Amino acid sequence: MPVVNRIADYSEEMKTWRRHLHQIPELGLDTVKTAAYVAEMLETFGVDEIHSGIAQNGIVAIINGQGEGSTIGLRADMDALPITEVRDLEYKSTVPGKMHACGHDGHTTMLLGAAKYLAETRNFKGRVALLFQPAEEIIGGAQIMVEEGVMERFDIAEVYALHNSPGLPVGHFLTTPGALMAAVDTFTINIKGRGGHGAMPHETRDPVMAACGMAQAIQTIVSRNHHATEDLVISVTQIHTGTVDNVIPETAYVNGTIRTFNPEVQKMVMARFDEIVKGCAVAYGVEAELDYEVGYPATINDAGKAGFATEVAREIAGAANVEGEADREMGAEDFSYMLQARPGAYLFIGQGDTAGLHHPEYDFNDEVAPIGASFFARLVEKAQPLA
């Protein structure tokens, strides 16, 4: 793999950084130890500025190049997941119930590797803004950073990020111009009926049947209310009700996720949810309250920046190992907020044949780190060349 030679020299160091981060997983905005370690490493690299406390525990570090030029942003997420690690690794999580099951320890390491190289060589014009972000998995740390003005404060002109991809061969890259990942919304329906004896259902208002009816009716939104060429996923993922076999319960709870790309489709789904919940409540004689939460927007790459990033990836990985017009997918990512604020691109980098993301056996593949760091470094050097 033609990684940058100097970054290849960092391979063992990067493995040490990553495995340290793997042992100290933190959730959401509460990435105190992770951010402190990142800041410590950045200081040793000799970056020019370190700004902490952004989005509570986020960091923006600045590296100045040689001569005037614009500022390019590179982002890595730092937070972990509330999952118990099951593999007995020598560097396994030391925090019960928390682990880096999505590879954010690896993403942070890749950006640290690029930071060390760029601070040492400075073979570019303008500046680099390194965005170490908390709370990608929940809350939306990227949105908070954008709302706190990082793009304007640091005069960022364009922004890029990487995410590891299990199942994709090590070092391969995938991206596409335009929409790459979906918008994600969440729905919750709280149903209140009238409970009673299971032998006397005529005296009740059964929330179980209402929950089942709503779940089935919700699926008709995909099959009957939207055009087949528009991507849409609606998944009912939770139905909770009842405690014993001979009692019809008082309440039921239905929950799930919605994935869209087109804002008009999203509006249609919201309207149909309201109609279905109200209609089913009347039909089953229960009360029902719908909480429809709009989440991360679709991740939409700037076509020109995605094309440029694809060229850089091909330089690192070889043309045969880069797909620049990949199929979009229904996962979601809060980097979408940064792409709404500035043009840029989001890419996937191959993790190899490993456990999947958010799986208790997952572990970031350390072979990937120098490749991702090389991509970030060459992206800067090609975007803002000295000559």
Disulfide bonds with the S-S distance in Angstrom:
none
